[in-house]
């Protein structure tokens, strides 16, 4: 399922302080889930501390990264109304002039603990995910000319941190893109702020219906627009933002983040193209249509004639996508196959239900998402998107009109 929820007890406090005793964490994160991993409660069987690693990007550019702490004073937080502003953490990845000295941390130890506890993962140190080897270097000097880099915004699944999209972000940055991944505060099991606070998942305890998921998409669209304002406005919050070409902006997301891509495109014309990776779409496209390019990329079981999750909403929206569009499914994939969690659960020795290995599913995800952005932000022909490829036989092209995938 792309909208994963839990009936576990609700958490009591939305903010943790660094160093909070581990005994108090379980109750605070029990309402979240670990990316719908079927056997997440089993013990991890193989990984040792420091053994986790992301695949190297395939582009020629070294990758730099930095984090931004942003506050939108124009609106209160949608989930904690007592907070009179919306506070976000954003990670940026970009092509760098040269490799740096320090590889970026994948996530903080507290974020790692919260995520592992939320999935009842045992047999592995709680800080293990924070030690995942990345391929980006912290605060290295960006490369490129002024207004020369396309920008891709990334949005993670509900209850998941922005770090779950790092492999995709590093790949795009190595190919000359600026990438901004957003942690949607109080929608993730853990978001660390520079002063040591950790916001936990308030939305995980809420009873959810289709209208609620529509509210989530609307809120995320507002987050995206605010981040674009902060990066491309007259006074950008990061000096490297001058490299962004504000006429070439797109968005991709996983699960709820992918669903939010359509909403963001409807709300903000600056988002020129979008990708939904295995996410049920919540806010219907109006009858007037959406003419900008869009890619659905999901599991095989997301397309069965007349039914499925998220196939039913994709079928509904397909009719009102009036521009370039594709519907691709990956045979043997599961929900986690389109982000880092598929890779990391494989390395931890946890069966995540997928028949395709995490390394292979990430290779596929990178290839097709990259091709989509190269076509629509760089106007480079992409035969990979025209028909099935012998290189990626797992990928099927779906035609809702005939209810076939081949």
Residue pairs with C-beta under 8 A, 6 or more apart in sequence:
1 36
1 309
1 335
2 157
2 255
2 256
2 258
2 259
2 278
2 279
2 280
2 309
2 310
2 335
3 158
3 208
3 213
3 255
3 256
3 280
4 33
4 35
4 36
4 157
4 158
4 159
4 255
4 335
5 33
5 204
5 208
6 30
6 31
6 32
6 33
6 204
8 30
8 31
9 27
9 30
9 31
10 31
10 205
11 27
11 28
11 29
11 30
11 31
11 200
11 201
11 202
11 204
11 205
12 27
12 28
13 28
13 200
14 80
14 186
14 199
14 200
14 202
15 197
15 198
15 199
15 200
16 25
16 28
16 110
16 190
16 197
16 198
16 199
16 200
17 196
17 197
17 198
18 110
18 196
18 197
18 198
22 113
22 126
25 113
25 114
25 117
26 117
28 114
28 200
29 114
29 117
29 118
29 189
29 190
29 200
29 201
29 204
30 118
31 201
31 204
31 205
32 114
32 118
32 159
32 189
32 201
32 204
33 40
33 118
33 119
33 159
34 40
34 115
34 116
34 118
34 119
34 120
34 121
34 341
35 119
35 157
35 160
35 164
35 335
35 336
35 339
35 341
35 345
35 352
36 334
36 335
36 336
37 119
37 336
37 341
37 345
37 350
37 352
37 353
38 351
38 352
38 353
39 350
39 351
39 352
39 353
40 119
40 120
40 121
40 345
40 350
41 119
41 120
41 121
41 122
42 122
42 350
42 351
43 122
43 123
44 121
44 122
44 123
44 124
44 348
44 349
44 350
45 123
45 348
45 349
45 350
46 347
46 348
46 349
47 124
47 128
47 347
47 348
47 349
49 124
49 125
49 127
49 128
49 131
50 131
50 133
51 347
52 106
52 128
52 129
52 131
52 132
52 133
52 344
52 347
52 348
53 132
53 133
53 347
54 106
54 132
54 133
54 134
54 135
54 166
54 167
54 170
54 340
54 343
55 167
55 343
55 359
55 362
55 363
56 135
57 63
57 135
57 170
57 171
57 173
57 174
57 175
58 171
58 174
58 175
58 366
59 95
59 171
59 173
59 174
59 175
59 176
60 174
61 95
61 96
61 143
61 173
61 174
61 175
61 176
62 95
62 96
62 97
62 98
62 99
62 100
62 137
62 140
62 143
62 174
63 93
63 94
63 95
63 96
63 135
63 136
63 137
63 170
63 173
63 174
64 93
64 94
64 95
64 96
64 100
64 136
64 137
64 138
64 139
64 140
64 141
64 142
64 173
65 91
65 92
65 93
65 94
65 104
65 134
65 136
65 137
65 138
65 139
65 173
66 91
66 92
66 138
66 139
66 238
66 240
67 89
67 90
67 91
67 92
68 89
68 90
68 91
68 92
68 230
68 237
68 238
69 87
69 88
69 89
69 193
69 194
70 87
70 88
70 89
70 90
70 226
70 227
70 230
70 237
71 85
71 86
71 87
71 88
72 85
72 86
72 87
72 88
72 226
73 84
73 85
75 85
75 86
75 222
76 83
76 84
76 85
76 86
77 83
77 84
77 85
77 86
77 87
77 185
77 186
78 86
78 215
78 219
78 222
79 185
79 186
79 187
79 202
79 203
79 219
80 186
80 202
86 185
86 222
86 223
86 226
87 185
87 193
87 199
88 182
88 183
88 184
88 185
88 223
88 226
88 227
89 162
89 182
89 183
89 185
89 191
89 192
89 193
90 162
90 180
90 181
90 182
90 183
90 227
91 162
91 163
91 166
91 169
91 180
91 181
91 183
92 178
92 179
92 180
92 238
92 240
93 136
93 166
93 169
93 170
93 172
93 173
93 178
93 179
93 181
94 142
94 143
94 144
94 149
94 173
94 177
94 178
94 179
94 240
94 243
95 142
95 143
95 144
95 149
95 173
95 174
95 176
95 177
96 137
96 140
96 141
96 142
96 143
97 140
97 141
97 142
97 143
98 140
98 141
99 137
99 140
100 137
100 138
100 139
100 140
101 137
102 137
102 138
103 133
103 134
103 135
103 136
103 137
103 138
104 134
104 136
104 137
104 138
105 130
105 134
105 138
106 129
106 130
106 131
106 132
106 133
106 134
106 163
106 166
107 115
107 129
107 130
107 132
107 161
107 163
107 192
108 130
108 190
108 192
108 198
109 126
109 127
109 130
110 190
110 192
110 198
111 129
111 130
111 161
111 163
111 189
111 190
111 191
111 192
111 198
112 126
112 127
112 128
112 129
112 130
113 126
113 127
113 190
114 189
114 190
114 198
114 200
115 129
115 160
115 161
115 189
115 190
116 124
116 126
116 128
116 129
117 126
118 159
118 189
118 201
121 348
121 350
124 348
128 348
129 344
132 344
134 166
134 170
135 170
135 174
136 166
136 170
136 173
142 240
142 243
144 176
144 243
145 243
146 242
146 243
147 242
147 243
147 244
147 245
147 246
148 243
148 245
149 176
149 177
149 178
149 243
149 244
149 245
150 176
150 177
150 178
150 245
150 248
150 249
150 250
150 373
150 377
150 378
151 177
151 178
151 179
151 180
151 231
151 232
151 244
151 245
151 246
151 248
151 249
151 250
152 172
152 177
152 178
152 179
152 180
152 249
152 250
152 251
152 252
152 373
152 377
153 179
153 180
153 181
153 182
153 224
153 227
153 228
153 249
153 250
153 251
153 252
153 264
153 271
154 162
154 165
154 168
154 169
154 179
154 180
154 181
154 182
154 251
154 252
154 253
154 257
155 181
155 182
155 184
155 220
155 223
155 224
155 251
155 252
155 253
155 254
155 256
155 257
155 258
155 260
155 261
156 162
156 164
156 165
156 181
156 182
156 183
156 184
156 188
156 253
156 254
156 255
156 257
156 339
157 164
157 253
157 254
157 255
157 256
157 257
157 279
157 339
158 187
158 203
158 216
158 255
158 256
159 187
159 188
159 189
159 201
159 203
159 204
160 188
160 189
160 254
160 255
160 339
160 341
161 183
161 188
161 189
161 190
161 191
162 181
162 182
162 183
162 188
163 181
163 340
164 254
164 339
164 340
164 341
165 181
165 254
165 257
165 339
165 340
166 181
166 340
167 339
167 340
167 343
167 362
167 366
168 252
168 339
168 362
168 365
168 366
168 369
169 179
169 181
171 366
171 370
172 179
172 369
172 370
172 373
173 179
175 370
175 374
177 373
177 377
178 240
178 243
178 244
180 227
180 231
182 220
182 223
182 224
182 227
183 191
184 219
184 220
184 223
185 191
185 199
186 199
186 200
186 201
186 202
186 203
187 201
187 202
187 203
187 216
187 256
188 199
188 201
189 200
189 201
189 204
190 198
190 199
190 200
190 201
191 198
191 199
192 198
193 199
203 216
206 212
210 282
213 256
213 259
213 280
213 282
214 282
214 283
216 256
216 260
216 282
217 256
217 259
217 260
217 262
217 263
217 282
217 283
218 263
218 267
218 283
220 256
220 257
220 260
220 263
220 264
221 260
221 263
221 264
221 266
221 267
221 268
222 267
224 251
224 260
224 264
224 268
224 271
225 264
225 267
225 268
225 270
228 249
228 268
228 270
228 271
230 236
230 237
231 237
231 238
231 241
231 244
232 241
232 244
232 246
232 249
232 270
236 242
246 270
247 272
248 272
248 377
248 378
249 270
249 271
249 272
250 271
250 272
250 273
250 274
250 275
250 373
250 376
250 377
251 260
251 261
251 264
251 265
251 271
251 273
251 274
251 275
252 258
252 261
252 274
252 275
252 276
252 277
252 369
252 373
253 259
253 260
253 261
253 275
253 276
253 277
253 279
254 277
254 278
254 279
254 338
254 339
255 277
255 278
255 279
255 335
256 279
256 282
257 277
257 279
258 275
258 276
258 277
258 278
258 279
259 276
259 279
259 280
259 281
259 282
259 283
259 310
260 279
261 271
261 274
261 275
261 276
261 294
262 274
262 276
262 281
262 283
262 285
262 290
262 294
262 317
263 282
263 283
264 271
264 274
265 271
265 273
265 274
265 290
265 292
265 294
266 283
266 285
266 286
266 290
271 292
272 292
272 293
272 376
272 377
273 292
273 293
273 294
273 372
273 373
273 376
273 377
274 292
274 293
274 294
274 295
275 294
275 295
275 297
275 369
275 372
276 294
276 295
276 296
276 297
276 298
276 314
277 297
277 298
277 338
277 339
277 365
277 369
278 297
278 298
278 299
278 302
278 310
278 333
278 335
278 337
278 338
279 310
280 309
280 310
280 313
281 310
281 313
281 314
281 316
281 317
282 313
284 313
284 316
284 317
284 320
285 317
285 320
285 321
286 320
287 320
289 320
289 321
289 322
290 320
290 321
290 322
290 323
291 322
291 323
292 323
293 323
293 324
293 325
293 372
293 375
293 376
294 321
294 323
294 324
294 325
295 325
295 326
295 328
295 368
295 369
295 372
296 302
296 314
296 318
296 325
296 326
296 327
296 328
297 328
297 329
297 330
297 338
297 365
297 368
297 369
298 310
298 314
298 328
298 329
298 330
298 333
298 338
299 329
299 330
299 333
299 334
299 335
299 337
300 329
300 330
300 331
300 332
300 333
300 396
300 405
301 308
302 308
302 309
302 310
302 311
302 314
302 329
303 311
303 314
303 327
303 329
303 398
303 400
303 405
304 311
305 403
306 312
306 315
306 403
314 327
314 400
315 400
318 325
318 327
318 400
324 376
326 372
326 385
326 397
327 397
327 398
327 399
327 400
328 368
328 395
328 396
328 397
328 398
329 395
329 396
329 398
329 405
330 337
330 356
330 361
330 364
330 394
330 395
330 396
331 355
331 356
331 394
331 395
331 396
332 354
332 355
332 356
332 394
333 354
333 355
333 356
333 361
333 394
334 342
334 352
334 353
334 354
336 342
336 345
336 352
336 353
336 354
336 358
337 352
337 354
337 356
337 358
337 361
337 362
337 365
338 361
338 365
339 365
340 362
341 352
342 352
342 354
342 358
342 361
342 362
343 358
343 359
343 362
344 358
345 351
345 352
345 358
346 352
346 357
346 358
346 359
347 358
352 358
354 361
356 364
356 394
360 394
364 392
364 394
364 395
367 384
367 392
368 384
368 385
368 392
368 395
371 382
371 384
371 385
372 382
372 385
374 380
374 382
375 381
375 382
375 385
384 392
387 397
388 395
388 396
388 397
388 406
389 395
396 405
396 406
397 405
397 406
398 404
398 405
399 405
